[in-house]
Amino acid sequence: MTRTVNERADAVAALAEIFREFGYEGASLSRIGARTGLGKGSLYHFFPGGKEEMAAAVLAEIDGWFERAVFAPLREDPDPAAAIRRMFRETDAYFRSGRRVCLVGAFALGDVRDRFAARIATYFAGWRDALADALRRTGRDEGAAAEAEHVVSAIQGALVLARAVDDPDVFVRALARLEGGLGLAA
C-alpha cells in the first residue's frame, strides 16, 4: 500500500508504519521507496542521514505526540485524576486498542537499540515520571514512582501479549484493569 508523500512530514508518517511492520532491520531502502513512492534521491533529499535519520525522525514524532497528548497533561492538568484517565484513553487510541506495535518498545528490544538508547530511555522515563507526578498530585506520595513504573510496564507488556496471541482485547482489558486499580473514578 503506497502512500502519497509530498513532504517530509508525510514521509515520517509512512516510515513509522513501515518500521512498525518490518522493524528497523527489515525496512530496506527499496521497501521504503516502494511503500512511500519515493526514489532514493527523494528519500535522501528528505533524510540526508539515511535510514538512521528516518528512524530518528519517526521517534521524534512519537515523542512529540506523547508529550502533547499524554505527558504534558499528566504534569500540568489541574485535575490529575482526569489527566490519568485521559492517559488511558489516549494510549488506547494511539495503539489502536492493541492492534499497533509500540515502535519505541520494538526499537528497545531490537539490534538498533544502542543507536537510539538515549531517546528510548527518555521516552519511557518521561512517561513514568509524568505519571508518577500526577499520582503524587492525587495524594499518593508513598509508592507513586513504583506504581507509575508498574503501569507503564504493564501497558507495554499488554501490547506485546495482545500481539503475541493476536487478541487486541488483551490490551483493552489490561488498560481497564490498570485504570480501575488506580481507583480514580470520574
Secondary structure, 3 states (H helix, E strand, C coil): CCCCCCCHHHHHHHHHHHHHHHHHHHCCHHHHHHHHCCCHHHHHHHCCCHHHHHHHHHHHHHHHHHHHHHHHHHHHCCCHHHHHHHHHHHHHHHCHHHCCCCHHHHHHHCCCHHHHHHHHHHHHHHHHHHHHHHHHHCCCCCCHHHHHHHHHHHHHHHHHHHHHCCCCHHHHHHHHHHHHHHCCCC
